[in-house]
Amino acid sequence: MSSNVVNLNRFRKKKQREEKAKQAEINRIRHGRTQAEKDRERAERERAARLIDGKRLERGPEENLDGDTATERSDEV
């Protein structure tokens, strides 16, 4: 009567790996996107950024939103 010896740590770890693999598959189905979808979204973001940049008013690099330059503001302090 010989029984089959089972390493419980190995069994537990194998079960955890299988559960993680199952959850990963569910997540891939739920959240996964194809490369074409990713490329299309990236192209749309770049296009929107170009449109916004094209409509931006030109300002000097040292001007803030009030229209004051950085040197004028430092004199006030």
Backbone torsions as a table, in degrees:
resi	resn	phi	psi	omega
1	MET	NA	84.5	178.0
2	SER	-103.0	135.7	-179.8
3	SER	-102.7	162.4	-179.5
4	ASN	-88.1	121.5	-178.4
5	VAL	-81.5	132.7	-178.0
6	VAL	-119.5	129.3	175.2
7	ASN	-83.1	112.5	-173.7
8	LEU	-67.2	-35.3	177.8
9	ASN	-63.2	-44.1	179.3
10	ARG	-63.3	-41.8	179.0
11	PHE	-63.2	-45.9	-179.5
12	ARG	-62.4	-44.8	-179.6
13	LYS	-66.1	-38.7	178.5
14	LYS	-63.8	-41.8	179.0
15	LYS	-63.1	-42.4	178.0
16	GLN	-62.5	-42.7	178.6
17	ARG	-61.8	-40.7	179.1
18	GLU	-65.6	-39.8	178.7
19	GLU	-66.7	-40.4	177.7
20	LYS	-65.1	-40.2	178.6
21	ALA	-63.8	-39.6	178.9
22	LYS	-64.6	-44.7	179.2
23	GLN	-65.2	-38.7	178.5
24	ALA	-62.8	-39.8	178.2
25	GLU	-64.0	-41.4	178.1
26	ILE	-62.9	-43.0	179.6
27	ASN	-64.9	-38.6	178.6
28	ARG	-63.0	-39.7	178.8
29	ILE	-68.4	-43.1	-175.3
30	ARG	-72.2	-42.2	-170.8
31	HIS	-112.9	-7.3	-173.9
32	GLY	-71.6	146.0	175.3
33	ARG	-130.8	151.1	178.1
34	THR	-77.2	164.2	178.9
35	GLN	-62.9	-35.6	178.8
36	ALA	-63.1	-40.7	178.2
37	GLU	-64.9	-41.3	178.7
38	LYS	-63.9	-43.4	179.5
39	ASP	-63.6	-41.8	179.9
40	ARG	-63.8	-42.9	179.5
41	GLU	-65.7	-40.4	178.1
42	ARG	-62.9	-41.6	179.1
43	ALA	-65.2	-38.9	178.4
44	GLU	-65.5	-40.8	178.4
45	ARG	-64.8	-42.6	178.8
46	GLU	-63.9	-40.9	179.1
47	ARG	-63.1	-44.3	179.4
48	ALA	-62.9	-39.9	179.4
49	ALA	-64.8	-40.3	178.3
50	ARG	-64.8	-41.5	179.1
51	LEU	-63.1	-42.7	179.2
52	ILE	-65.4	-43.7	179.4
53	ASP	-63.7	-34.2	-179.8
54	GLY	-70.6	-24.8	-178.9
55	LYS	-98.7	-0.2	-178.0
56	ARG	-72.4	138.4	175.6
57	LEU	-72.6	141.5	-179.1
58	GLU	-77.5	130.9	176.2
59	ARG	-133.8	155.2	175.1
60	GLY	-70.1	158.9	-176.4
61	PRO	-67.6	-20.5	-176.9
62	GLU	-100.2	-0.4	-179.2
63	GLU	-83.6	142.2	175.0
64	ASN	-101.6	-169.0	-176.1
65	LEU	-68.5	-24.3	179.9
66	ASP	-80.1	-11.0	-178.8
67	GLY	91.9	-2.2	178.2
68	ASP	-82.8	147.1	175.1
69	THR	-85.4	165.1	-177.7
70	ALA	-65.7	-32.3	-178.5
71	THR	-72.7	-35.1	177.7
72	GLU	-65.8	-38.7	-178.9
73	ARG	-69.8	-34.4	-177.7
74	SER	-71.4	-25.8	178.0
75	ASP	-70.4	-28.4	-177.8
76	GLU	-73.3	-25.8	-174.6
77	VAL	-76.0	NA	NA
